[in-house]
Amino acid sequence: MEKISRAQTNLSGYDNKGYNPGSYFRQILWYLVGRGFINTYTPYPMTLKCWLLRVFGAQIGENVTIKPKVNIKYPWYLKVGNQTWIGEKVWIDNLTMVTLGTNVCLSQESYLLTGNHDYTKSSFDLIVKPVVIENGAWIGAKAIVCPGVKVGSHAVLAVNSVATKDMDPYSIYQGNPAVFIKTRNISH
């Protein structure tokens, strides 16, 4: 049986000094622009949304679709390939780099998470790890990709599933935590 530590949480020792999301002014400016033009139901043109993300440092490919109410924490930590689809109410919580390949689909309300807390320390320190979603992968509605996960090329994370570990290319995963279900066959 695993030994359980009896230490108590002590948030007064919380340490995230190694984490730097950029200047406070830049964060506030992005918050205002992001809420006004990206995280809204107002039907702004995709070209405007992509242009604004680029102004704030995102690397955005051609023909990217960004649906309403998308929440992007820090665009300067975002790279998106061509013909990628970011669905309604997607949350890209990118405290560090999130890379989306070409022809990636993030279905509605999916969540890409790059940060968490070290629950093994009483101070609950911040841990950040990048997320990579390779070409042709599909993240289902309300699915979650956890920090440090790499979703292989053309892999599928099923609806409401949670990817806590890397996903192999051309594979379908489902559940919480997500497990391999079968190989994905794509016809032309």
RODRENGU-947842 format. One record per residue: x, y, z of N, C-alpha, C in turn. Coordinates in pm, whole numbers. Layout:
! residues N
     n.u     n.v     n.w    ca.u    ca.v    ca.w     c.u     c.v     c.w
       X       Y       Z       X       Y       Z       X       Y       Z
...
//
This chain:
! residues 188
     n.u     n.v     n.w    ca.u    ca.v    ca.w     c.u     c.v     c.w
      84    -118       0       0       0       0      89     124       0
      51     222     -81     127     346     -92     115     427      37
     229     478      83     229     560     204     171     698     172
      80     743     254      14     871     234      81     975     324
     121    1086     261     182    1195     336      73    1270     413
     105    1309     533       9    1382     616      37    1532     618
     127    1580     531     155    1723     526      29    1797     483
      12    1915     534    -106    1994     500     -70    2098     395
    -168    2131     313    -148    2235     214    -119    2367     283
     -17    2438     230      21    2568     284      48    2661     167
     -55    2732     122     -44    2817       5      43    2940      26
      81    2970     149     168    3086     173     306    3063     111
     341    2938      84     469    2908      22     461    2891    -129
     345    2923    -189     323    2906    -334     434    2977    -412
     488    2908    -513     599    2962    -590     575    2942    -739
     560    3052    -810     555    3044    -956     649    3147   -1017
     756    3180    -944     848    3284    -991     919    3247   -1121
     925    3120   -1156     985    3080   -1282     893    3098   -1401
     770    3135   -1376     670    3151   -1483     656    3299   -1517
     667    3332   -1647     655    3471   -1690     567    3480   -1814
     440    3520   -1797     349    3527   -1911     362    3655   -1994
     459    3739   -1965     473    3865   -2039     435    3982   -1952
     447    4100   -2010     421    4222   -1932     274    4231   -1892
     252    4294   -1779     117    4314   -1730      35    4395   -1830
      96    4498   -1889      27    4582   -1988     -19    4497   -2106
      68    4410   -2156      32    4323   -2270     -82    4230   -2233
     -78    4174   -2113    -184    4084   -2068    -319    4157   -2061
    -319    4277   -2005    -443    4355   -1993    -496    4393   -2131
    -405    4438   -2217    -447    4477   -2353    -507    4356   -2426
    -442    4238   -2415    -497    4120   -2479    -632    4083   -2418
    -644    4093   -2288    -771    4061   -2223    -884    4144   -2285
    -862    4272   -2302    -965    4360   -2358    -993    4328   -2505
    -888    4313   -2585    -905    4282   -2726    -965    4142   -2745
    -913    4046   -2669    -963    3909   -2679   -1110    3899   -2644
   -1152    3967   -2537   -1294    3964   -2497   -1381    4037   -2598
   -1327    4140   -2657   -1406    4219   -2752   -1421    4157   -2889
   -1320    4080   -2933   -1319    4032   -3071   -1311    3880   -3088
   -1261    3808   -2990   -1245    3662   -3004   -1344    3587   -2915
   -1347    3623   -2788   -1436    3556   -2692   -1570    3629   -2686
   -1639    3628   -2800   -1765    3700   -2815   -1852    3627   -2916
   -1982    3655   -2911   -2073    3601   -3012   -2087    3696   -3132
   -2027    3812   -3124   -2033    3905   -3237   -1963    3840   -3356
   -2029    3835   -3472   -1974    3759   -3586   -1869    3836   -3666
   -1755    3864   -3604   -1647    3930   -3676   -1589    3836   -3781
   -1537    3891   -3890   -1476    3807   -3995   -1355    3730   -3943
   -1333    3611   -3996   -1218    3528   -3956   -1088    3603   -3981
   -1084    3678   -4090    -960    3750   -4123    -924    3850   -4013
   -1023    3916   -3955    -997    4010   -3846    -949    3936   -3722
   -1015    3825   -3688    -975    3748   -3570    -830    3699   -3586
    -799    3643   -3700    -663    3592   -3724    -561    3706   -3722
    -595    3819   -3781    -505    3934   -3782    -476    3981   -3639
    -579    3992   -3557    -560    4035   -3418    -471    3937   -3341
    -494    3809   -3360    -410    3709   -3294    -264    3724   -3339
    -242    3749   -3467    -105    3769   -3517     -42    3894   -3456
    -119    4001   -3444     -69    4125   -3383     -17    4097   -3242
     -83    4007   -3172     -44    3972   -3035      57    3857   -3029
     113    3818   -3144     223    3722   -3144     190    3579   -3183
      64    3549   -3208      29    3413   -3250      79    3388   -3392
     116    3264   -3419     150    3222   -3554      28    3149   -3609
     -41    3213   -3704    -168    3161   -3755    -153    3132   -3904
    -188    3009   -3945    -180    2969   -4085    -293    3028   -4167
    -306    2979   -4288    -409    3024   -4382    -540    2949   -4360
    -651    3016   -4388    -784    2957   -4384    -818    2893   -4249
    -781    2960   -4142    -813    2913   -4007    -952    2963   -3970
   -1034    2876   -3913   -1168    2911   -3868   -1169    2923   -3717
   -1218    3035   -3668   -1230    3058   -3524   -1376    3093   -3497
   -1447    3000   -3438   -1589    3018   -3410   -1610    3112   -3291
   -1735    3144   -3257   -1763    3237   -3147   -1721    3184   -3010
   -1694    3278   -2921   -1668    3256   -2777   -1544    3170   -2751
   -1443    3179   -2837   -1317    3108   -2814   -1235    3187   -2712
   -1179    3116   -2615   -1098    3179   -2511    -953    3136   -2530
    -867    3230   -2564    -723    3204   -2580    -652    3285   -2474
    -584    3216   -2383    -520    3283   -2269    -413    3382   -2315
    -312    3334   -2387    -203    3420   -2434    -168    3385   -2579
    -206    3468   -2675    -181    3436   -2816     -32    3423   -2849
      54    3486   -2772     197    3475   -2798     251    3336   -2769
     169    3249   -2713     203    3108   -2693     115    3017   -2779
      87    3059   -2902      -3    2983   -2988      50    2976   -3131
      53    2855   -3185      89    2833   -3325     -19    2744   -3387
     -79    2790   -3497    -190    2719   -3562    -158    2700   -3710
    -170    2576   -3757    -145    2545   -3898    -262    2581   -3988
    -245    2558   -4116    -346    2591   -4217    -472    2505   -4201
    -585    2561   -4244    -715    2494   -4247    -755    2431   -4114
    -715    2489   -4006    -752    2438   -3874    -881    2503   -3829
    -961    2426   -3757   -1093    2468   -3712   -1093    2473   -3560
   -1125    2590   -3504   -1135    2607   -3359   -1282    2636   -3330
   -1350    2539   -3271   -1494    2544   -3253   -1542    2637   -3143
   -1673    2653   -3139   -1738    2742   -3044   -1704    2705   -2899
   -1672    2805   -2821   -1641    2795   -2678   -1519    2708   -2647
   -1428    2692   -2744   -1302    2623   -2715   -1222    2710   -2620
   -1154    2646   -2525   -1069    2719   -2432    -926    2668   -2450
    -839    2758   -2497    -697    2727   -2509    -629    2799   -2393
    -607    2725   -2286    -549    2779   -2163    -398    2765   -2172
    -338    2845   -2259    -196    2830   -2293    -106    2920   -2209
     -66    2866   -2094      33    2932   -2010     172    2913   -2069
     186    2818   -2160     305    2796   -2240     257    2755   -2379
     346    2711   -2463     315    2691   -2604     210    2583   -2631
     115    2618   -2717      20    2522   -2775      42    2527   -2925
      66    2410   -2983      89    2400   -3126     -19    2312   -3188
     -91    2369   -3284    -194    2297   -3358    -147    2282   -3502
    -142    2160   -3552     -97    2137   -3688    -200    2181   -3791
    -179    2139   -3914    -268    2167   -4024    -388    2072   -4019
    -506    2122   -4055    -629    2043   -4059    -666    1980   -3925
    -637    2050   -3818    -677    2007   -3683    -819    2057   -3659
    -899    1978   -3589   -1033    2020   -3550   -1046    2015   -3399
   -1073    2131   -3340   -1105    2139   -3197   -1255    2162   -3189
   -1329    2060   -3151   -1475    2071   -3145   -1519    2159   -3029
   -1645    2197   -3031   -1700    2291   -2935   -1673    2252   -2790
   -1635    2352   -2714   -1608    2341   -2571   -1493    2248   -2535
   -1408    2213   -2632   -1289    2136   -2595   -1194    2229   -2519
   -1104    2168   -2443   -1019    2244   -2351    -877    2194   -2360
    -785    2284   -2396    -643    2251   -2401    -578    2317   -2280
    -524    2236   -2193    -473    2282   -2063    -321    2265   -2058
    -249    2374   -2033    -102    2366   -2027     -48    2384   -1886
    -131    2416   -1791     -83    2438   -1655    -163    2361   -1553
     -94    2329   -1445    -157    2261   -1333     -74    2292   -1210
    -110    2233   -1100     -37    2257    -976      21    2126    -924
     137    2136    -861     205    2020    -806     141    1983    -673
      50    1890    -677     -24    1850    -556      63    1770    -460
     185    1733    -502     275    1662    -411     350    1758    -319
     341    1887    -346     406    1988    -261     299    2062    -181
     327    2089     -58     229    2159      26     203    2299     -26
     298    2356    -101     281    2492    -155     204    2496    -286
     176    2379    -346      90    2370    -464     147    2448    -583
     281    2441    -602     350    2520    -705     296    2493    -845
     309    2595    -931     263    2587   -1069     357    2502   -1153
     297    2419   -1240     371    2339   -1338     311    2372   -1474
     395    2404   -1572     345    2428   -1708     418    2336   -1806
     341    2280   -1900     396    2193   -2003     320    2219   -2133
     391    2219   -2247     326    2248   -2375     231    2137   -2420
     140    2173   -2509      49    2078   -2573      75    2086   -2723
      85    1969   -2788     104    1960   -2932      -6    1873   -2989
     -76    1927   -3089    -179    1850   -3159    -137    1847   -3306
     -99    1728   -3352     -42    1715   -3486    -148    1719   -3596
    -102    1727   -3720    -187    1741   -3838    -301    1641   -3840
    -420    1690   -3873    -535    1605   -3896    -600    1547   -3772
    -553    1584   -3655    -612    1530   -3531    -745    1599   -3502
    -831    1528   -3430    -964    1579   -3397    -986    1563   -3247
   -1013    1675   -3181   -1044    1675   -3039   -1195    1694   -3028
   -1263    1595   -2975   -1409    1595   -2969   -1466    1700   -2874
   -1596    1723   -2885   -1666    1821   -2803   -1645    1791   -2655
   -1615    1894   -2579   -1596    1888   -2433   -1483    1796   -2389
   -1394    1760   -2482   -1278    1679   -2446   -1168    1768   -2391
   -1080    1710   -2310    -972    1784   -2245    -838    1721   -2282
    -743    1805   -2319    -606    1762   -2342    -523    1824   -2230
    -458    1741   -2150    -384    1785   -2031    -243    1832   -2064
    -179    1900   -1969     -44    1952   -1992      55    1845   -2034
     139    1880   -2133     245    1792   -2178     203    1684   -2274
      76    1680   -2313      27    1574   -2402      54    1609   -2548
      96    1508   -2623     112    1519   -2768       8    1429   -2832
     -80    1490   -2913    -183    1416   -2985    -127    1387   -3124
    -108    1260   -3154     -46    1219   -3280    -129    1254   -3402
     -64    1255   -3516    -125    1287   -3643    -252    1203   -3666
    -360    1270   -3698    -489    1209   -3732    -551    1125   -3620
    -506    1146   -3497    -568    1079   -3383    -701    1148   -3350
    -788    1076   -3281    -918    1128   -3239    -931    1110   -3088
    -968    1218   -3020   -1004    1212   -2878   -1156    1228   -2873
   -1225    1124   -2832   -1372    1120   -2837   -1435    1223   -2744
   -1561    1250   -2769   -1641    1345   -2691   -1625    1321   -2542
   -1601    1430   -2470   -1598    1431   -2323   -1488    1341   -2264
   -1384    1314   -2340   -1273    1232   -2293   -1160    1320   -2241
   -1067    1260   -2166    -956    1336   -2106    -825    1267   -2142
    -743    1336   -2223    -612    1284   -2262    -510    1326   -2157
    -461    1229   -2081    -360    1255   -1979    -222    1210   -2024
    -216    1134   -2134     -91    1082   -2189     -92    1100   -2340
      27    1091   -2401      38    1104   -2546     -54    1005   -2618
    -104    1050   -2734    -193     968   -2816    -121     931   -2946
    -125     804   -2982     -58     757   -3103    -129     808   -3229
     -53     827   -3338    -114     868   -3465    -219     767   -3512
    -319     815   -3584    -424     733   -3645    -492     640   -3545
    -509     688   -3423    -573     608   -3319    -690     684   -3260
    -787     611   -3206    -903     671   -3142    -896     639   -2993
    -913     745   -2912    -908     732   -2767   -1039     781   -2707
   -1079     717   -2596   -1205     753   -2532   -1196     727   -2383
   -1266     808   -2305   -1278     786   -2162   -1203     886   -2077
   -1209     864   -1946   -1140     948   -1849   -1074     859   -1744
    -943     839   -1756    -853     891   -1859    -875     818   -1992
    -844     888   -2100    -865     832   -2234    -775     712   -2257
    -832     606   -2313    -758     485   -2348    -780     455   -2497
    -685     384   -2554    -692     344   -2695    -815     258   -2717
    -892     291   -2821   -1011     212   -2858    -984     132   -2984
    -937     200   -3089    -908     131   -3214    -828     222   -3306
    -780     165   -3415    -707     241   -3515    -807     316   -3603
    -770     437   -3640    -856     518   -3726    -823     491   -3871
    -922     453   -3949    -906     436   -4094    -970     554   -4164
    -897     614   -4254    -947     730   -4328    -956     693   -4474
   -1074     709   -4534   -1089     681   -4677   -1081     812   -4755
   -1044     803   -4878   -1029     922   -4963   -1152     945   -5045
//
